[in-house]
Amino acid sequence: MKRLTYLFLVLFWALSAIAQDKMFASYQDLISD
C-alpha cells in the first residue's frame, strides 16, 4: 500500500513538472509577441 502511494506521488510530481513546463513555454511565447 505504501509503495502504491509513493508511485502516485511520483506520477503526480511528473505531471506537475510537465504542466509547469508547458505553462512556462506558452508564457515565453506571449512575451516574444
N, C-alpha and C positions, 0 to 999 in steps of 0.2 A: 504493500500500500504506500509506504513511504517513497519507494522508488518511482511509483506512478506519479506521485505529487511532484517529485523532483523533475521528472520528464516533462510534466505540464509546465512547470516554471521555466525550464529551458526553452520550451516551444514558445511560450508567451514572450520571453525576452527576445527571442529571434524575430518574432513578428513585430514587436515594438521597434526593434532596431531597423527592420526593413521599412516600416511605416515612416519613421523619422527620416530615413534616408530619402524616401520619395518626397516627403514634405519639404525637406531641405533643397532638393533638386528643383522642385516647382517654385520655391521661394527665390532661388537664384535666377530662374527664368523670368520671373516678374521684375526683378531688379535690372536684368540686362535689357529689358524692353524700354 
